[in-house]
Amino acid sequence: MKRPLVAGLLLGGVALLAMAAWVAVRSARYISQEVHPPRQPVGSPPQEAELAGLRDAAFQTADGLQLKGWYLPPRDGALVVLVHGLSGNRTQLLPEARFLARAGYGLVLFDLGAHGESDGAVSTYGDRESAQVRAAVDFATRQPEVDAKRIGALGFSLGGYSVLKAAAEDPRLKAVVVEAAAVAPAQALQDELGHWGPLGLWPALGVMKRAGVDVNAVQPARDMAALAGRPVLLVAGAMDPWVPDAALEDLLRQGQGPWEKWRVPGAGHENYLQAAPEEYPRRVLAFFSRFL
């Protein structure tokens, strides 16, 4: 009886070790793809009539990171900086660029660091990216067609965290649309990997530490509180599993606006224009029309 019992215990121990190894590897790979996202090709600037005048742009952050993008001059001075999500690039927000351009807004669409054609090898959940948004604002203010008092931004997911943090740090951003970004990245990490316990979190934290990423540096509630008195439009898909309504309401409780919230009917984490082809542009344009 002892030999089968010992063999069973050994097999059980091996199975547990194998499971632990699988969890650790899965966690490390998951975070590695977020910290070191795969680059997507950008291609040539679109040649559509509504984006006529779009041209290549390049600028640097204060610490010398080279960023690449496109610039479209405004018709009446107002400009919107568009900031894409994780593993995307400037082309991700071309649908928003089209309806904003039709309304006369100037645009800066650029690749965040470690994305597209920009320099860098590490993505930081919006921490260093906020400085990149501020660099885009610096570039915009140097353009003779731009009214420096009429600059706003729209960011999706990673871009949303980046725009919110940048606006909290830079009063030149007069109005911002923050899409699919409400839960603090540290909490999102806990929600995604914490159910595995330390085996799920420690390998992920190790990957971030080696990459120099501080997941606690991005605090949407703190940034929202810093924007008291400045306009913010929070947007999320009604079926987005990563943006619960409670997280959006928590942001709205951080102070006084003018702040608005809109959940896009039928949308998940993205594709708002597909889910609401008339209402989505109408709301975004109405917001910027009021405040820029």
Secondary structure, DSSP 8 states (H G I E B T S, - for coil): -HHHHHHHHHHHHHHHHHHHHHHHHHHHHHHHHHHS-------S----GGGTT-EEEEEE-TT--EEEEEEE--SSS-EEEEE--TT--GGGGHHHHHHHHHTT-EEEEE--TTSTTS--S---TTHHHHHHHHHHHHHHHTSTT--TTSEEEEEETHHHHHHHHHHHH-TTEEEEEEES--S-HHHHHHHHHGGGTHHHHHHHHHHHHHHT--GGG--HHHHHHHTTTS-EEEEEETT-TTS-HHHHHHHHTTS--SEEEEEETT--SS-HHHH-TTHHHHHHHHHHHHH-
